[in-house]
Amino acid sequence: MSGSIYIGISGWRYAPWRGVFYPEGLAQHRELEYASRQLPTIEINGSFYSLQRPESYAAWYAATPPGFMFSVKGNRYLTHILRLSEPEGPVANVLASGVFELREKLGPFLWQFPPNFKFEPDRMERFFRCLPHDTDAALARARQYEPRMEGRTSLDAGPKRPLRHAIEVRHESFRDEAFIALLRQYKIALVVADTAGKWPYMEDVTADFMYLRLHGDKELYASGYSDEALERWAARIRAWTGGGQPDDAQRVSGKAPPQRARRDLFCYFDNDIKVHAPFDANKLMQKLGMR
């Protein structure tokens, strides 16, 4: 028995996709409605550039079918500008900004760091301590939002549900056993990021789920995945969701991950420039026997 598999795309609003992935003449405001019926999950990346509003999250919830899952990309103000300096307030702002409006469709949070951000254990651990692992803890944190958020928050978290977090790093200093140990201590997933060799590639299992971002294996954000490459990813996904790991996994840590019968997995194609992402996602789903 394997875990649940969610394969999708990073973002959905791209002009080159119109008339190629999206049907000719489809209204822009219906693109999420269409994409969410082709794929089971989408990564919200607008939240990376600016905090979104509760009414946007509510509209995205309404546009998508039952069983659909979103991942939410954490705001770059915290990761790229503040560089995790005093993270408590900015994390509260993200949680208060409207993510609870996604209700049961709220999947993992993705926190991506810039290429010049180096591993500093104390700074990273302070950030990890801020990250809630259920909606009750998230609500408690969200209520500590900064004054600038007044009038644009949503603080109805609904029934208690688990929350997950994944970290994408882009500096070689993170290729460190201490970083992997810290992720495991706080039950946070290391993003397996395929970046055409530009940034570190690590496959350590650090949580009860896996998070993959496929940016292109030959040209960053642009190249499509061959049939052979997709078969390779399908085999790796079967290993991870079955509770194991690939025999040739590129690991930093010499310690094996905790034994599990199954793991959930989220995989997002971000090779969007030439409209490969939605089609590659669909092909990978077919190889895994998904719809």
C-alpha positions in Angstrom: 0.0 0.0 0.0 1.4 3.4 -0.9 0.6 6.9 0.3 -1.5 9.5 -1.5 0.1 11.1 -4.6 -0.6 14.6 -5.7 1.0 15.7 -9.0 0.4 19.1 -10.4 1.8 22.5 -11.5 3.3 25.6 -9.9 0.9 28.4 -10.5 -1.8 28.5 -13.2 -1.9 32.0 -14.7 0.5 32.0 -17.7 -0.3 33.8 -20.9 1.6 31.3 -23.2 -0.7 28.5 -21.9 -3.8 30.1 -23.4 -4.9 28.3 -26.5 -2.3 25.5 -25.8 -3.2 24.0 -22.4 -6.3 26.2 -21.8 -9.0 26.0 -24.5 -9.1 28.8 -27.0 -11.4 31.5 -25.6 -11.5 30.3 -22.0 -12.0 33.4 -19.7 -9.0 34.1 -17.6 -11.0 33.9 -14.4 -11.9 30.3 -15.2 -8.4 29.1 -15.7 -8.1 27.7 -12.2 -11.5 26.0 -12.5 -10.2 24.3 -15.7 -6.7 23.4 -14.4 -8.0 21.9 -11.2 -10.1 19.5 -13.2 -7.1 18.3 -15.1 -4.8 17.9 -12.1 -5.3 17.1 -8.4 -3.1 19.9 -7.0 -1.6 23.3 -7.7 1.1 25.3 -5.9 0.0 28.9 -5.2 3.0 31.0 -6.0 1.4 34.5 -5.9 1.7 34.2 -2.1 5.5 34.2 -2.6 5.5 37.7 -4.1 2.9 39.3 -1.8 0.5 38.3 0.9 -2.8 37.4 -0.7 -6.2 38.4 0.7 -8.9 36.1 2.4 -11.3 36.8 -0.5 -8.8 35.4 -3.0 -8.3 32.2 -1.1 -12.1 31.8 -0.7 -12.5 32.2 -4.4 -9.8 29.6 -5.2 -11.5 27.2 -2.8 -14.9 27.7 -4.5 -13.4 27.3 -8.0 -11.8 23.9 -7.3 -13.5 20.4 -7.0 -13.8 18.3 -3.8 -10.6 16.4 -3.0 -8.4 19.1 -4.6 -5.3 20.2 -2.7 -3.3 23.5 -2.7 0.2 24.0 -1.6 1.0 27.6 -0.4 4.4 29.2 -1.2 5.6 31.2 1.8 6.2 34.9 1.4 9.6 36.0 0.2 9.6 39.0 2.5 10.5 36.5 5.3 12.8 34.3 3.3 14.6 36.7 0.9 14.4 40.1 2.5 14.4 39.5 6.3 16.3 36.3 5.7 14.6 34.8 8.7 15.4 37.7 11.1 12.8 37.6 13.8 10.4 35.3 11.9 7.6 35.1 14.4 5.6 38.1 13.1 6.0 37.4 9.4 5.0 33.7 9.9 1.9 35.0 11.8 1.1 37.3 8.9 1.2 34.5 6.3 -1.1 32.3 8.5 -3.5 35.2 9.1 -3.6 36.3 5.5 -6.4 34.0 4.4 -4.9 30.5 4.0 -7.6 29.1 6.4 -10.2 29.9 3.7 -8.8 26.9 1.8 -10.2 24.7 4.6 -9.6 21.0 3.9 -7.9 21.8 0.6 -4.9 23.4 2.4 -1.9 21.2 1.8 1.8 21.8 2.6 3.5 25.2 2.9 6.6 25.6 0.7 9.4 27.8 2.1 12.0 28.6 -0.6 15.3 30.2 0.1 17.5 32.2 -2.3 20.8 30.9 -3.7 22.9 33.2 -1.5 21.2 32.1 1.8 23.6 29.9 3.8 22.8 27.3 6.4 23.0 28.8 9.9 21.6 26.2 12.4 20.4 28.6 15.1 18.6 30.9 12.6 17.0 28.0 10.9 15.9 26.3 14.1 14.3 29.5 15.3 12.2 29.6 12.1 11.3 25.9 12.4 10.0 26.5 15.9 7.6 29.1 14.5 6.0 26.6 12.0 2.7 25.0 13.3 1.9 21.4 12.6 -1.8 21.6 13.0 -4.5 24.2 12.4 -5.1 24.9 16.2 -1.4 25.8 16.6 -1.6 27.8 13.3 -4.5 29.8 14.6 -2.7 30.6 17.8 0.3 31.8 15.8 -1.9 33.7 13.3 -3.5 35.8 16.1 0.0 37.3 16.7 -0.1 39.0 13.2 1.5 42.4 12.9 -0.6 45.7 13.0 -0.2 46.2 9.2 -2.5 43.2 8.7 -5.5 44.8 10.5 -8.6 44.5 8.4 -7.3 41.9 6.0 -7.1 38.7 8.1 -9.1 35.5 8.3 -8.9 33.7 11.7 -11.5 30.9 11.3 -9.3 27.8 11.1 -12.2 25.3 11.3 -11.7 21.8 12.8 -8.3 20.7 13.8 -6.3 19.3 10.9 -2.6 18.5 10.5 -0.3 21.0 8.6 2.9 20.3 6.7 5.9 22.3 5.7 8.6 21.8 3.1 11.9 23.6 2.6 13.6 24.3 -0.7 17.3 25.4 -0.4 19.7 26.6 -3.0 23.1 26.9 -1.3 25.7 24.2 -1.0 26.1 24.8 2.7 22.8 23.0 3.3 24.5 19.8 2.1 25.1 19.1 5.8 24.0 16.2 8.1 23.1 18.8 10.8 20.5 20.3 8.4 19.0 17.0 7.7 18.9 16.1 11.4 17.1 19.4 12.1 14.5 18.8 9.4 13.8 15.4 10.9 13.6 16.8 14.4 10.9 19.2 13.3 9.2 16.8 10.9 9.8 19.1 7.9 10.2 17.8 4.4 13.3 18.5 2.3 12.3 19.5 -1.2 13.7 17.3 -3.9 14.4 20.0 -6.5 15.4 19.1 -10.0 17.1 22.3 -11.3 19.1 21.2 -14.3 22.1 20.9 -12.1 22.1 24.6 -11.1 21.4 24.1 -7.3 22.0 21.3 -4.8 20.1 18.1 -5.4 19.3 16.1 -2.3 16.9 13.2 -1.7 17.0 12.7 2.0 13.7 11.7 3.5 13.0 13.9 6.5 9.2 13.8 7.2 6.1 11.7 6.7 5.7 13.1 3.2 7.8 14.0 0.2 7.8 17.2 -1.8 9.2 17.4 -5.3 9.7 20.4 -7.6 10.6 19.6 -11.1 12.0 22.8 -12.7 13.4 21.1 -15.8 16.2 18.5 -16.1 18.2 20.1 -19.0 17.1 23.8 -19.1 15.8 25.5 -16.0 12.1 26.3 -16.2 12.0 25.5 -19.9 12.9 21.9 -20.9 10.3 19.2 -21.0 10.8 15.8 -19.5 11.4 12.8 -21.8 9.4 9.6 -21.5 12.5 8.0 -20.1 12.9 10.8 -17.5 9.3 10.5 -16.4 9.6 6.7 -16.0 12.6 7.3 -13.7 10.5 9.8 -11.6 7.6 7.3 -11.5 9.9 4.6 -10.1 11.3 7.0 -7.5 7.8 8.1 -6.5 6.7 4.4 -6.1 9.7 3.8 -3.7 9.0 6.9 -1.6 5.2 6.5 -1.3 5.7 2.8 -0.5 7.6 3.8 2.6 11.1 3.2 1.2 13.5 5.2 -0.9 15.3 4.6 -4.2 18.3 2.3 -4.1 20.5 5.1 -5.7 19.0 7.9 -3.5 21.4 10.9 -3.4 21.5 11.4 0.4 23.5 13.7 2.6 22.8 11.8 5.9 24.3 8.4 6.6 21.3 7.7 8.9 18.3 6.0 7.4 15.0 7.8 7.8 12.3 6.5 10.2 10.6 3.4 8.9 7.1 4.0 7.5 4.5 1.8 5.8 3.6 4.6 3.4 4.3 8.3 2.6 2.2 10.9 0.9 3.9 12.8 -1.9 3.4 16.2 -3.6 5.1 16.8 -7.0 4.9 20.1 -8.9 6.2 20.8 -12.4 7.7 24.3 -12.7 8.9 24.0 -16.3 6.3 26.4 -17.4 8.0 28.7 -19.9 7.3 26.5 -23.0 4.0 25.1 -21.6 5.5 21.7 -20.7 4.4 21.7 -17.1 0.7 20.6 -17.3 1.4 18.0 -20.0 4.4 16.5 -18.2 2.3 16.3 -15.0 -0.4 14.5 -16.9 2.0 12.0 -18.4 3.6 11.3 -15.0 0.1 10.7 -13.6 -0.6 8.2 -16.4 2.7 6.3 -15.7 1.6 6.0 -12.0 -1.8 4.7 -12.9 -3.6 7.9 -11.9 -6.5 9.3 -13.9 
